[in-house]
Amino acid sequence: MPLETLSPSRASDFKLCPQLFKFRSIDKLPEPTTVHQARGTTAHLALQNLYDLAPAERTPEKLYDLFRDAWTEIRGEEEFLDLFTTMEEERDWGVDSMKLLANYFSVENPLEVHPLEREMDMLEPLGDITIRGILDRIDETPTGELIITDYKTGKAPPERFAEPAFFALKIYALLIREKLGRTPAEVRLLYLNGPTLYRLAITDGQLDAMNQQLQALWKAIDRAIESQTFPPRVNKLCDWCSYQDLCPAFAENSATTAVAAFGTSASPEPNTVSAGLAT
């Protein structure tokens, strides 16, 4: 079955490892929810709701209340059931989450943020392909510039490794240009753990190149689906992959190790950075 839509996150999966893309998008294998994912989901909801309030009400204490309310709302959902073994464990998780949220106010002043949209649901055709996704936040500055911000609750990568993290945001910038007819001036990755703010200026040339890259990526995915060929690509994130036990790359490594054991040879910041990154 040919590809119908593609999200920035799944496009990133295919670039990182075609086998990971297959597990998630073709096989649709479930992944266990972690406490880190629960924190990310709840923090996103709290930050989204913070901007429903008048600027003067956007205080740390109110953000903490919004986090508690959001967790109360979602903790009974199936994916979050049995996430904690004790009340003390859940309480400690909550305390750590509050510390992370406190970092937000050292990176941005919410009194000065003017969102156009939050959690913006996007479904945009780009020629013969269709890209879908949810954009965390897009603001308009007093001078009329559009700024896209993506919240992250994980730890920021070192600056020299930050460029790949902008891949999805440049796709969203392209979608905004298609939808609004305006090119965003900048995209930002806001890491609460640190905290760190990475910034990348956007040009039409970058977005034209991203469009070409997406067209080529779509064709590569269609070829992979047709031939059922999704080669695994071992990388530094494999240790955190939920599918490692199913991955052919690690099955081959395990077989090689087992053969070798029997003596038989086997066949072969707040840190704010305006990113002067290659595009």
C-alpha positions in Angstrom: 0.0 0.0 0.0 1.6 3.3 -1.0 2.2 6.1 1.5 -0.8 8.4 2.1 0.6 10.9 4.6 3.9 11.5 6.4 4.6 13.3 9.6 7.8 15.1 10.5 8.5 12.6 13.2 8.0 9.6 11.0 10.1 11.2 8.3 12.8 11.6 10.9 12.5 7.9 11.8 13.1 6.8 8.2 16.1 9.1 7.9 17.5 7.7 11.1 16.6 4.0 10.5 14.2 2.5 7.9 13.6 -0.5 10.2 12.5 1.8 13.0 10.1 3.4 10.5 8.7 0.0 9.6 8.1 -1.0 13.2 6.3 2.2 14.0 4.5 3.1 10.8 3.9 -0.1 8.9 3.8 -2.8 11.6 2.4 -0.3 14.1 4.0 -2.1 17.0 3.2 -0.7 20.4 5.9 0.9 22.5 5.9 0.9 26.3 5.2 4.3 27.8 8.0 5.7 30.0 7.9 8.2 32.9 9.8 10.6 30.6 7.1 10.4 27.9 4.4 10.9 30.6 6.3 14.0 31.8 6.6 15.3 28.2 2.9 14.9 27.5 1.8 16.5 30.7 4.3 19.4 30.4 3.1 20.1 26.8 -0.5 20.3 28.1 0.4 22.6 30.9 2.4 25.0 28.7 -0.4 25.0 26.1 -2.9 25.9 28.8 -0.6 28.6 30.3 -1.3 30.7 27.2 -5.1 30.5 27.7 -4.4 32.9 30.6 -4.0 36.6 30.7 -0.3 37.6 30.6 -0.3 38.7 34.3 -1.5 35.2 35.4 1.3 33.3 33.6 3.3 32.6 36.8 5.4 29.6 37.9 2.8 28.7 40.5 0.0 28.7 37.9 2.1 26.5 35.6 2.6 24.1 38.4 -1.2 24.0 39.0 -1.8 23.4 35.3 0.7 20.5 35.3 -1.1 18.9 38.3 -4.5 19.4 36.5 -3.2 18.0 33.3 -1.7 14.9 35.0 -5.0 14.4 36.9 -6.8 14.5 33.6 -4.7 11.9 31.8 -3.2 9.6 34.5 -6.2 7.3 34.2 -5.7 6.7 30.5 -4.6 3.2 29.5 -1.1 4.1 28.4 -0.3 5.7 31.8 -1.8 3.0 34.0 0.7 1.1 36.3 3.4 3.6 35.3 4.4 4.0 39.0 4.6 1.2 41.5 4.0 3.4 44.6 2.5 6.7 45.4 6.0 7.9 46.6 7.5 7.1 43.2 4.7 9.1 41.5 5.2 12.0 44.0 9.0 12.1 43.3 8.3 12.1 39.6 6.0 15.1 40.1 8.5 17.0 42.2 11.2 16.4 39.5 8.7 17.6 36.9 8.0 20.8 38.8 11.8 21.5 38.9 11.9 21.1 35.1 9.0 23.4 34.6 10.6 26.1 36.7 13.4 26.3 34.1 10.9 27.5 31.5 10.8 31.0 33.1 14.6 31.4 32.8 14.3 30.9 29.0 11.2 32.8 28.1 9.2 35.6 29.6 5.5 34.5 29.1 4.4 38.1 29.5 6.1 38.8 26.2 5.0 35.8 24.2 2.0 36.2 21.8 1.1 32.8 20.3 -0.8 32.8 17.0 -1.5 29.0 17.5 -0.8 26.3 20.0 -0.9 22.5 19.3 -1.7 23.5 15.7 -3.0 20.5 13.7 -1.6 20.6 10.2 -2.4 18.6 7.1 -0.8 20.2 4.0 -0.3 19.0 0.4 3.1 19.6 -1.0 2.8 18.8 -4.7 2.0 15.0 -4.9 2.6 14.4 -1.2 0.8 15.2 2.0 2.4 16.1 5.3 0.6 16.0 8.6 1.7 17.0 12.1 1.0 19.0 15.3 3.0 22.2 15.8 3.7 23.1 19.5 3.5 26.8 19.1 3.9 29.6 16.6 4.2 33.3 17.7 4.1 36.6 15.9 6.6 39.2 17.1 5.7 42.9 17.4 7.6 43.4 14.1 5.4 40.8 12.4 8.0 37.9 12.3 6.8 34.4 12.7 8.7 32.2 15.3 8.1 28.5 15.6 8.9 26.9 19.0 9.1 23.2 19.9 9.2 22.2 23.6 11.5 19.4 24.7 11.6 17.8 28.2 14.7 15.7 27.4 18.3 16.9 27.7 19.6 19.0 24.8 22.3 17.5 22.6 25.6 19.3 22.4 25.5 22.2 19.9 27.6 20.4 17.4 25.0 17.6 17.2 22.0 19.9 17.3 21.4 20.3 13.5 19.5 17.0 13.0 17.1 18.1 15.8 16.0 21.0 13.5 14.9 18.6 10.7 11.2 18.4 11.9 11.0 22.1 12.7 12.1 23.0 9.2 9.3 20.8 7.8 6.9 22.7 10.0 8.3 26.0 8.7 7.7 24.7 5.2 4.1 23.8 6.1 3.5 27.3 7.6 4.8 28.9 4.4 2.4 26.8 2.4 -0.5 27.4 4.7 -0.1 31.1 5.5 2.0 32.3 2.5 4.6 33.7 5.0 8.1 32.3 5.7 8.9 32.0 9.4 11.9 34.0 10.5 13.2 31.5 13.0 12.6 28.1 14.6 13.5 27.3 18.2 14.1 24.2 20.2 13.4 24.9 23.9 14.9 22.2 26.1 13.5 22.5 29.7 16.2 20.1 30.9 19.2 22.4 31.2 17.6 24.7 30.2 18.8 25.3 26.6 17.4 27.2 23.8 18.6 26.5 20.2 17.7 29.0 17.5 17.9 28.7 13.7 17.2 31.4 11.2 15.0 30.3 8.3 15.3 31.3 4.6 13.2 30.4 1.6 16.2 28.6 0.2 16.3 26.3 3.1 12.6 25.6 2.8 12.9 24.9 -1.0 15.7 22.4 -0.2 13.5 20.8 2.5 10.7 20.4 0.0 13.0 18.6 -2.4 14.3 16.4 0.4 10.7 15.5 1.4 9.8 14.6 -2.2 12.8 12.3 -2.4 12.2 10.8 1.0 8.6 10.1 0.1 9.7 8.2 -3.0 12.3 6.3 -1.0 9.6 5.2 1.5 7.3 4.1 -1.3 10.1 2.0 -2.8 10.8 0.5 0.5 7.1 -0.4 1.0 6.8 -1.9 -2.5 10.0 -4.0 -2.1 9.4 -4.6 1.7 13.0 -3.6 2.2 13.7 -1.6 5.4 17.4 -2.1 6.3 18.2 -1.4 10.0 20.8 1.4 10.5 22.7 1.0 13.8 23.3 4.3 15.5 23.9 5.9 18.9 20.2 5.9 19.7 19.8 2.1 19.4 20.3 1.6 23.1 17.1 3.4 23.8 15.0 1.7 21.1 12.0 -0.2 22.3 12.3 -2.6 19.4 15.9 -3.7 19.9 14.9 -7.3 20.7 13.1 -7.5 17.3 15.6 -5.7 15.2 17.5 -7.8 12.6 20.7 -5.9 13.3 20.8 -7.0 16.9 19.6 -10.5 16.1 22.6 -10.8 13.8 24.9 -9.4 16.5 23.5 -11.9 19.0 24.0 -14.8 16.6 27.6 -13.7 15.9 28.3 -13.5 19.6 26.8 -16.9 20.3 28.9 -18.5 17.5 32.0 -16.8 18.8 31.4 -18.1 22.3 31.6 -21.7 20.9 34.9 -21.0 19.2 33.5 -21.0 15.6 34.2 -18.2 13.2 31.2 -16.4 11.9 30.5 -14.7 8.6 30.7 -11.3 8.4 22.7 26.1 28.7 20.1 28.7 30.3 22.3 28.0 27.4 20.9 29.9 24.3 22.5 29.3 21.0 21.7 31.0 17.7 22.7 28.1 15.6 25.1 28.8 12.8 24.2 25.4 11.6 24.5 24.0 8.1 21.2 23.6 6.3 
